[in-house]
Amino acid sequence: MKSTALILATLISGPFLARAADPLAFPGAEGFGRLTQGGNAGTVVHVTNLNDAGPGSLREAVSQPNRRVVFDVSGIIRLQSNLSASSQLTLEGQTAPGQGIAIYGRSTSFSGGHDVIARYLRFREGINGDKGKCAINLSGGQNMIFDHCSVEWGRWDCLGLTRGSHDITFQYCILGEGVDPQRFGSLSDDVENITYSHNLWINNQSRNPKAKGKIQYVNNVVYNWGVCGLVGGHSAADHYLDAIGNYFIAGPNSGQHFTGEYKATDHVYQRDNLVDLDKNGQLNGRPVVPDDFGAGEAAPTLATDYTVAPLANVTVEPAATALTNVLAQAGCSRHRDSVDARLIDAVQSYGTRGKIIHSEAEAGGIGEIPELHAVAETP
């Protein structure tokens, strides 16, 4: 009979060790999308201009798989039609000079794709985009991570994450300020192994997100929801949500329902969440309690342990600490532009500033990001 030590040695030298040794997408990558390699080993392609299409454009750069895309230019890429990205891509917005890149005017799609890394980019659809589209559309995608991105002004949801998408992380992103007709954060529907960590959800009427699938929801900040903040799946299918260390802060447009729209088929594990409903300019959140999730037929099934997976690969902080870090880092934060700076300022008012808008024009529009040119460094 094998000794206990030998059995342990066999396990440790087997697939568990191989999995633990897999490289991260980049240092600091966490959650279910942390191991995707994107286009890290592919051809380096430089975006050299802000044109909608043609040589040197972003559209040309993402049109083929197995590419590592870097930016020799900063400014606003004004899309004339929706942008579709290939698989096996690494988009390194942090390589852009100046204030970085904004992709504005239409939707960007990663649907049907796999193995994507996107960092330090602004995805903003806007009111002139197609009704029914999102700032990011991600249907049937897998093995992706979005890090320090600003996902804003979606016409349906800011993020559409649907139809079997799995093993995806959104971390340190801003998802917010949806515009007409829906003004929603994200429909996350028919998804599995999704990590939302250290994101700011702001100025959305609802769906921060609508959680239909298997979702880790860790250290997010939700500010100035309208009808509802974090929304349950509320359907006949079983859904699973682990909500840990999040901070819900009411803004000028917020009702009392910072979370809701559940049924018994929503299986929720919640721990260490805080909520501040005072709108008085002071941060004084109280602990979230089970009754906050609803009662009777509108209540979820509250679990006593994780329903999705243990949080071994996600940084978990107290909600107040996470709030500080989200305000400092979320979005395209190496050089925040006027849009994101305005949103961060609203949160820091702790209830007195912020607005759910119909069009980005109400909030000052896209603003200016100076066009600068410098050849991106690639190690």
C-alpha positions as CSV (number, residue, x, y, z in Angstrom):
1,M,0.0,0.0,0.0
2,K,1.3,3.4,-0.9
3,S,2.2,5.7,2.0
4,T,0.3,9.0,2.5
5,A,3.5,10.8,1.6
6,L,3.9,9.0,-1.7
7,I,0.3,9.6,-2.6
8,L,0.7,13.3,-1.9
9,A,3.9,13.4,-3.9
10,T,2.2,11.8,-6.9
11,L,-0.7,14.4,-6.7
12,I,1.7,17.3,-6.4
13,S,3.8,16.2,-9.4
14,G,0.8,15.6,-11.5
15,P,-1.8,17.9,-13.2
16,F,-2.1,20.2,-10.2
17,L,1.5,21.3,-10.4
18,A,1.2,21.7,-14.2
19,R,-1.8,23.9,-13.8
20,A,-0.2,26.0,-11.1
21,A,2.8,26.5,-13.3
22,D,0.8,27.9,-16.2
23,P,1.9,31.4,-17.0
24,L,-0.4,34.3,-16.3
25,A,-1.7,36.5,-19.1
26,F,0.3,39.3,-17.5
27,P,1.6,40.0,-13.9
28,G,-1.5,40.8,-11.8
29,A,-4.0,38.8,-14.0
30,E,-6.6,37.2,-11.8
31,G,-9.9,35.3,-12.0
32,F,-11.1,32.8,-14.5
33,G,-9.4,34.6,-17.5
34,R,-6.0,34.9,-15.8
35,L,-4.3,32.1,-17.9
36,T,-5.2,33.2,-21.4
37,Q,-2.1,34.0,-23.5
38,G,-4.0,36.0,-26.1
39,G,-1.5,36.9,-28.8
40,N,1.5,37.2,-26.6
41,A,3.5,34.8,-28.8
42,G,2.2,36.3,-32.0
43,T,3.3,38.9,-34.5
44,V,3.8,42.4,-33.1
45,V,1.6,44.9,-35.0
46,H,1.8,48.6,-34.5
47,V,-1.3,50.9,-34.7
48,T,0.2,54.1,-36.1
49,N,-2.8,56.3,-36.8
50,L,-6.4,57.1,-35.6
51,N,-8.0,56.2,-38.9
52,D,-11.1,54.0,-38.9
53,A,-9.6,51.6,-41.4
54,G,-6.6,51.0,-43.7
55,P,-2.9,50.4,-43.1
56,G,-1.8,51.3,-39.6
57,S,-5.3,51.4,-38.2
58,L,-6.7,49.5,-35.2
59,R,-9.3,47.8,-37.5
60,E,-6.5,46.3,-39.6
61,A,-4.5,45.3,-36.6
62,V,-7.3,43.2,-35.0
63,S,-8.5,41.7,-38.3
64,Q,-6.2,38.7,-38.1
65,P,-5.5,36.3,-35.2
66,N,-2.3,35.6,-33.3
67,R,-1.2,39.3,-33.0
68,R,0.2,41.4,-30.2
69,V,-1.1,44.9,-30.9
70,V,0.8,48.0,-29.6
71,F,0.0,51.6,-30.1
72,D,2.4,54.3,-31.6
73,V,-0.4,56.9,-31.3
74,S,-2.7,58.4,-28.7
75,G,-6.1,60.0,-29.3
76,I,-9.7,59.1,-30.3
77,I,-10.4,56.4,-32.9
78,R,-13.8,57.5,-34.3
79,L,-15.3,54.3,-35.7
80,Q,-17.5,54.6,-38.8
81,S,-18.9,51.1,-38.4
82,N,-18.8,48.4,-35.7
83,L,-15.4,46.9,-35.0
84,S,-14.9,43.1,-34.9
85,A,-11.8,41.6,-33.3
86,S,-10.2,38.2,-34.1
87,S,-9.1,35.6,-31.6
88,Q,-5.6,35.2,-30.1
89,L,-5.1,38.9,-29.6
90,T,-3.2,41.0,-27.0
91,L,-4.2,44.6,-27.1
92,E,-1.7,46.7,-25.1
93,G,-3.3,50.1,-24.7
94,Q,-0.7,50.9,-22.1
95,T,1.9,51.3,-24.9
96,A,0.2,54.3,-26.3
97,P,1.8,57.7,-25.6
98,G,0.1,60.6,-23.8
99,Q,-3.4,59.9,-22.5
100,G,-3.9,56.7,-24.4
101,I,-6.6,55.5,-26.7
102,A,-10.4,55.8,-26.9
103,I,-12.5,53.7,-29.3
104,Y,-15.6,55.8,-29.9
105,G,-18.8,55.9,-31.9
106,R,-19.7,52.3,-32.6
107,S,-19.6,48.9,-30.9
108,T,-16.6,46.6,-30.5
109,S,-17.2,42.9,-30.8
110,F,-15.2,40.0,-29.4
111,S,-18.1,37.6,-30.1
112,G,-17.3,34.0,-31.0
113,G,-13.6,34.6,-30.2
114,H,-11.2,33.1,-27.8
115,D,-7.9,34.0,-26.1
116,V,-8.0,37.8,-25.9
117,I,-6.1,40.1,-23.6
118,A,-7.2,43.8,-23.6
119,R,-5.6,46.4,-21.3
120,Y,-5.9,50.1,-20.8
121,L,-8.4,50.9,-23.5
122,R,-11.6,52.9,-23.6
123,F,-14.5,51.3,-25.4
124,R,-17.3,53.9,-25.8
125,E,-20.2,53.3,-28.2
126,G,-22.2,56.4,-27.8
127,I,-25.7,57.5,-28.9
128,N,-24.9,57.4,-32.6
129,G,-24.1,53.7,-32.3
130,D,-26.5,51.0,-33.3
131,K,-29.5,50.5,-31.1
132,G,-29.3,47.0,-29.6
133,K,-25.5,47.0,-29.5
134,C,-23.2,47.4,-26.5
135,A,-19.9,49.2,-26.1
136,I,-18.4,45.6,-25.9
137,N,-20.4,42.7,-27.4
138,L,-19.1,39.3,-26.2
139,S,-21.3,36.5,-27.2
140,G,-20.0,32.9,-27.2
141,G,-16.5,34.0,-26.2
142,Q,-13.9,32.2,-24.0
143,N,-10.6,32.6,-22.3
144,M,-10.4,36.4,-22.2
145,I,-9.3,39.1,-19.7
146,F,-10.1,42.8,-19.8
147,D,-7.9,44.8,-17.4
148,H,-8.1,48.6,-16.7
149,C,-10.6,49.2,-19.5
150,S,-13.3,51.8,-19.6
151,V,-16.5,50.3,-21.1
152,E,-19.1,53.1,-21.4
153,W,-22.0,54.6,-23.3
154,G,-23.5,51.3,-24.5
155,R,-26.9,51.7,-26.2
156,W,-28.3,48.4,-24.9
157,D,-25.9,47.4,-22.2
158,C,-22.4,48.7,-21.8
159,L,-21.2,45.1,-21.8
160,G,-23.2,42.3,-23.5
161,L,-21.7,39.0,-22.1
162,T,-23.9,36.2,-23.3
163,R,-24.5,32.8,-25.0
164,G,-22.1,30.4,-23.4
165,S,-19.3,32.7,-22.8
166,H,-16.9,31.3,-20.2
167,D,-13.6,31.7,-18.4
168,I,-13.5,35.5,-18.6
169,T,-12.3,38.2,-16.3
170,F,-13.1,41.9,-16.1
171,Q,-10.8,43.5,-13.5
172,Y,-10.2,47.2,-12.6
173,C,-12.6,48.3,-15.3
174,I,-15.2,51.1,-15.4
175,L,-18.6,49.8,-16.7
176,G,-21.0,52.6,-16.9
177,E,-23.0,55.5,-18.0
178,G,-25.2,53.5,-20.4
179,V,-27.2,55.7,-22.8
180,D,-30.6,55.4,-24.5
181,P,-32.6,53.3,-24.9
182,Q,-31.8,51.0,-22.0
183,R,-28.9,52.6,-20.0
184,F,-27.9,49.3,-18.5
185,G,-24.5,48.0,-17.2
186,S,-24.4,44.4,-18.4
187,L,-26.6,41.5,-19.3
188,S,-24.4,38.5,-18.2
189,D,-26.6,35.7,-19.5
190,D,-25.8,32.0,-20.1
191,V,-22.3,32.5,-18.9
192,E,-19.9,30.3,-16.8
193,N,-16.8,31.1,-14.8
194,I,-16.9,34.9,-15.1
195,T,-14.9,37.0,-12.7
196,Y,-15.8,40.6,-12.0
197,S,-13.2,42.0,-9.7
198,H,-12.4,45.6,-8.5
199,N,-14.6,47.2,-11.1
200,L,-16.6,50.5,-10.9
201,W,-20.2,50.2,-12.1
202,I,-21.6,53.7,-12.3
203,N,-24.6,55.7,-13.6
204,N,-26.5,52.6,-14.9
205,Q,-30.3,52.3,-14.6
206,S,-29.9,48.7,-13.7
207,R,-27.9,45.5,-14.5
208,N,-24.7,46.0,-12.6
209,P,-24.7,43.3,-13.9
210,K,-27.8,41.1,-14.4
211,A,-26.2,37.8,-13.2
212,K,-27.4,34.8,-15.1
213,G,-24.9,32.0,-14.9
214,K,-21.9,31.3,-12.7
215,I,-20.3,34.6,-11.6
216,Q,-17.7,35.7,-9.1
217,Y,-18.4,39.3,-8.0
218,V,-15.6,40.5,-5.8
219,N,-14.6,43.9,-4.5
220,N,-16.7,45.8,-7.0
221,V,-18.1,49.4,-6.4
222,V,-21.6,50.2,-7.6
223,Y,-22.5,53.9,-7.6
224,N,-25.7,55.7,-8.6
225,W,-27.8,52.9,-9.8
226,G,-31.3,53.8,-10.9
227,V,-34.0,51.1,-10.4
228,C,-31.6,48.4,-9.1
229,G,-27.9,47.8,-8.6
230,L,-26.8,44.2,-8.7
231,V,-29.6,42.1,-10.3
232,G,-30.3,38.4,-10.0
233,G,-31.1,36.1,-12.9
234,H,-34.7,35.9,-12.0
235,S,-35.6,33.0,-14.2
236,A,-36.5,29.3,-14.1
237,A,-32.9,28.3,-14.7
238,D,-30.4,28.0,-11.8
239,H,-27.9,30.8,-11.4
240,Y,-24.9,31.1,-9.1
241,L,-23.4,34.2,-7.7
242,D,-20.6,34.7,-5.1
243,A,-20.7,38.4,-4.0
244,I,-17.8,39.2,-1.7
245,G,-16.5,42.5,-0.3
246,N,-18.5,44.8,-2.6
247,Y,-19.5,48.4,-1.8
248,F,-22.8,49.8,-2.9
249,I,-23.2,53.6,-2.7
250,A,-26.4,55.4,-3.6
251,G,-26.2,58.5,-5.8
252,P,-28.7,61.2,-6.7
253,N,-30.7,58.8,-9.0
254,S,-30.6,55.8,-6.8
255,G,-33.6,54.0,-5.2
256,Q,-33.3,51.8,-2.2
257,H,-32.9,48.5,-4.2
258,F,-29.1,48.2,-4.5
259,T,-29.7,44.5,-5.2
260,G,-32.8,42.6,-6.2
261,E,-34.9,40.8,-8.8
262,Y,-34.1,37.3,-7.5
263,K,-35.9,34.0,-7.4
264,A,-35.2,30.8,-5.5
265,T,-33.3,29.6,-8.5
266,D,-30.6,32.3,-7.8
267,H,-28.1,30.7,-5.5
268,V,-26.2,33.5,-3.8
269,Y,-23.3,33.4,-1.4
270,Q,-22.7,36.9,0.1
271,R,-20.1,38.0,2.6
272,D,-18.5,41.2,3.8
273,N,-20.5,43.6,1.5
274,L,-21.3,47.1,2.5
275,V,-24.0,49.6,1.5
276,D,-24.4,53.3,2.0
277,L,-27.9,54.6,1.1
278,D,-27.7,58.0,2.8
279,K,-26.7,60.2,-0.1
280,N,-25.3,62.7,2.4
281,G,-21.8,63.2,1.1
282,Q,-20.3,61.0,3.8
283,L,-19.1,57.4,3.5
284,N,-20.8,55.4,6.2
285,G,-21.8,52.1,4.8
286,R,-23.4,49.4,6.9
287,P,-23.0,45.6,6.5
288,V,-25.3,44.0,3.9
289,V,-27.6,41.5,5.5
290,P,-29.6,38.5,4.0
291,D,-32.9,40.4,4.1
292,D,-31.4,43.0,1.7
293,F,-31.5,40.4,-1.1
294,G,-35.3,40.1,-1.0
295,A,-38.1,38.2,0.7
296,G,-40.7,35.6,-0.2
297,E,-40.8,34.7,-3.9
298,A,-38.4,37.6,-4.6
299,A,-35.6,36.1,-2.4
300,P,-32.7,34.0,-3.7
301,T,-31.5,30.8,-2.1
302,L,-28.7,32.1,0.2
303,A,-25.8,29.7,0.4
304,T,-23.4,29.1,3.3
305,D,-20.3,28.6,1.1
306,Y,-19.1,29.5,-2.4
307,T,-21.4,28.5,-5.1
308,V,-19.0,29.1,-8.1
309,A,-15.5,28.4,-6.8
310,P,-13.2,29.3,-4.0
311,L,-11.4,32.6,-4.4
312,A,-7.9,31.2,-4.5
313,N,-7.0,33.2,-7.6
314,V,-8.6,36.6,-6.9
315,T,-7.4,39.2,-4.5
316,V,-10.0,39.8,-1.8
317,E,-10.0,42.9,0.3
318,P,-12.3,44.5,2.8
319,A,-14.9,46.5,1.0
320,A,-13.6,49.9,2.2
321,T,-10.1,49.0,1.1
322,A,-11.4,47.9,-2.3
323,L,-13.2,51.2,-2.7
324,T,-10.0,53.1,-2.3
325,N,-8.2,50.9,-4.8
326,V,-11.0,51.0,-7.3
327,L,-11.1,54.8,-7.2
328,A,-7.3,54.9,-7.7
329,Q,-7.0,52.3,-10.4
330,A,-10.2,51.4,-12.2
331,G,-10.6,52.2,-15.9
332,C,-7.9,53.4,-18.3
333,S,-6.2,55.0,-15.3
334,R,-2.6,55.4,-16.3
335,H,-3.7,58.8,-17.6
336,R,-7.4,59.4,-16.9
337,D,-9.2,61.5,-19.5
338,S,-12.0,64.0,-18.7
339,V,-14.8,61.4,-18.9
340,D,-13.3,58.9,-16.4
341,A,-12.1,61.8,-14.1
342,R,-15.7,63.1,-14.0
343,L,-17.0,59.6,-13.0
344,I,-14.4,59.1,-10.3
345,D,-15.2,62.6,-8.9
346,A,-18.9,61.7,-8.7
347,V,-18.2,58.6,-6.6
348,Q,-16.0,60.7,-4.3
349,S,-19.0,62.9,-3.6
350,Y,-20.6,59.9,-1.8
351,G,-24.1,60.5,-2.9
352,T,-24.3,64.2,-4.0
353,R,-23.0,64.0,-7.6
354,G,-23.7,61.7,-10.6
355,K,-26.4,61.4,-13.2
356,I,-28.0,58.7,-15.3
357,I,-28.0,60.2,-18.8
358,H,-29.7,59.7,-22.1
359,S,-26.8,60.7,-24.3
360,E,-23.2,61.4,-23.7
361,A,-23.8,64.9,-24.9
362,E,-25.6,65.6,-21.6
363,A,-22.3,64.9,-19.7
364,G,-20.0,66.9,-22.0
365,G,-19.3,64.3,-24.7
366,I,-16.1,62.5,-25.5
367,G,-13.8,65.5,-24.8
368,E,-10.3,65.7,-26.1
369,I,-7.5,63.2,-26.0
370,P,-4.5,64.8,-27.7
371,E,-3.0,63.0,-30.7
372,L,0.6,62.2,-30.0
373,H,3.0,59.8,-31.8
374,A,5.8,57.8,-30.4
375,V,6.9,54.3,-31.4
376,A,5.8,51.8,-28.8
377,E,8.5,49.9,-26.9
378,T,8.1,46.1,-27.2
379,P,10.3,43.9,-25.0
